[in-house]
């Protein structure tokens, strides 16, 4: 595939929300300015969310639109303001509250797909519909990414990177910009804390989540995580020291002193948040270790589909049943009085009768013909070429099912039957999650065939080196039918990739 197509679908899914912002709105002479106005409104919501300001209801957003229009020295009537407000919350008529849609081209499957997204969503923390309150909105991850994309550090948004960026701004004397940059760091820490609280709640309610979550790897890397937090604390001390030195150098400049004072307060607040986040992560890791020590049976590997877990707990308990017929369909094979036909015992013994002389002759002939033993060698070039299509898809969408491979051109499907190991590896990925750590190792040190495959792929296709450090795991769809492909019956699980945290 041409390099220009690599990751094309992913790029378009990031850009589509920007392209669609304000598109199709009938606002008269304000049409050329709609995108700019709505971007300013998204930024206003972002900063209110950042500062725990719950003034983010629809009436508040309408006021934001009105203020942005005034600030930009434009004129608008109530109808235009209302149209822009509703056009940010949903697509089409208000009573349907439909999400936005945009087309993108999937370069792997060679088909057009529809992307569904929203710019804002309900903030459950501040919304109390039970008490008759209005919906309080917050930005979706799509909108947050739009805001971060408009900054210089769009590609990487980690705590350490933001700290280093702030240091550089202070060195260059951009104190005001450094203060604003810390707002992004506060947002990052807040979102990570919310995710950590959510994970803690799920872990308490259902310890088995540790089998699927990336966080289950953290208990083994506790020392490394604590070291990372210590480094980040050191960065905060460095920033504080830089501010103090700059204050002493600019004692007579009141304007600079004022900006440095604001920056110092922001650093103090960010540091407190970071310390709370670090404490929460270490607390969760300790709880993970306690769960594993007290309930080892929860984490035993289970290679088969469990009726209790996959059907009773994951389907009936969660989703319920629409009719008794569904229960009957599931249970009847277990209790059906109609048994399948079984061969009579006489027939089975009859199959074991044989002519000793004839067998002896055949064995002699076979020994004569097969006097030379040939060792079968796996053609890893064929295996890695077949799997390259899977990892292209994983790199683009984050998941892959063999159902999708069955829709590929026949020449691609044929690659999967050149070597038996190609199919065998698919089933091996269902054993347990695999953290990819092969890039800097020697091939002879790799014992897991999944790691050998990844080693071959990374050496032959350098673009797959991005998978280093990520986790590959399987997700079972309990409602999907078994896949019948090339006279094979395959369990309908998906191969998924998750970025390292």
Secondary structure, 3 states (H helix, E strand, C coil): CCHHHCCHHHHHHHHHHHHHCCCCCCCHHHHHHHHHHHHHHHHHHHHHHHCCCCCCCHHHHHHHHHHHHHHCCCCCCHHHHHHHHHHHHCECCCCCCECEEEEEEECCCCEEEEEEECCEEECCCCCCHHHCCCCCEEECHHHHHHHHHCCCCCCCCCHHHHHHHHHHHHHCCCHHHHHHHHHHHHHHHHHHHHHHHHHHHHHHHCHHHHHCCHHHHHHHHHHHHHHHHHHHHHHHHHHHHHHHHHHHHCCCCHHHHHHHHHHHHHHHHHHHHHHHHHHHHHHHHHHHHHHHHHCHHHHCCCCCCCHHHHHHHHHHHHHCCCCHHHHHHHHHHHHCCCCCCCCCHHHHHHHCCCCHHHHHHHHHHHHHHCCCCCCCCCCHHHHHHHHHHHHHHHHHHCEEEHHHHCCCCHHHHHHCCCCHHHHHHHHHCCCCCEECCCCCCCHHHCCCHHHHHHHHHHHHCHHHHHHCCCEEEEEECCCCCCEEECCEEECCEEEEEECCC
